Amino acid sequence: MRYQDQRNFHRMAINAEAMVIYADNDEMHKVKAICRDLSATGLSLEVEKPIAVGESIEVLIEGVNVKPLDAKAEILRVDETDNGRVLLGCKITSLT
């Protein structure tokens, strides 16, 4: 049986530098990330250390000749990668 993608919106590979901002124990953290892919409703981010599932984050992606992306998102999934980094699967909750 062939795999069928059940997504309403297809993801686009972008591999763009991003900044992730989140609070942990009332302390704000800014971490560098690579946005691996992006759709109308979600994105995946590669980071050095895991961030908890359910955490609310802000994602900033500066573009060249395009408007920057500033989105609020919720982490739905945390997976280790083969290179020892972490891939965060996120749902976009709002755009600012």
N, C-alpha and C positions, 0 to 999 in steps of 0.2 A: 504494500500500500504506500502510495506517495505521500510525503509530508505536505500539508497545506498550511500556509501561514494564515493564522486566524486574526491578525492585526487589522484594525480598521484603517490605520495609516502606516504606510511603509516607512521603514527607517532608512535614513541616508547616512552613509559613512562620511564623517567629516574630519576626524583626527585633529581637532583644533585644541590649542592651549586654552585652559579655563581656570577660573578661580572658584573654589567652593568655600562658602562662609557658613558657619553653624555655631551654635552655642552648646557647650558641654559644662555642666555644673556652674552655670552662670558666667562662664568664661567664653569669650568669642574666639573662634579659631578661623584662620584663613589658610587653606592648603591649595597647592598647585595640583592641577588635574589635567588629564587629556580627555576631551569629549570624543569618544569613539564613534558614536552615532547619535542621531537626533531624528525625532518625528514630531508630529503636531501635538502628541500627548506624552512623550517620554524621551529619555536619553540615557546613555550609559557613559559612566565616567570612570577612568582609570586613575587610582590614587595609590599612595604608598602604604597607608594604614587604613584598616576598616573603620567605617562609621556605622553606627547601629541602625538596623532595620527599623523603620518607623520614624526616624529622625527627619526633621524639617530642615532643609538647606536652601541657600541662595546660590545660584550658579551664574557667573558672569563670563561671557565669551566675547572678546573683542574681535571684530572682523576687519578685513581689508576691503575698503570700498563698499561696505555694507553696514547697516546699523548694528550696534552691539546687542547681544542677547542678554537680558537680565530676567531670570526666571526663578520662581520659588518652586521647590520640588520636594517630594517625599521619597525616601529610600525604601524600595520594595524588596530588593534582593542584594546580597553581598556574596561575591564569588572570588576565590583566589585564582590568579592567573598562573600560567606556566613560568613567567619570569619573576615570581615572588611578589607581585603587586596585587592590587585588589580591584575588582570591577564592580561598580555600584549600578544596579538597575533602578532607575528613578522614574516616577510619574510626575509630570509637570502639573502643578496645582494652580499657578497663576503666572502671568507675564506682566512685568512692570516697564 
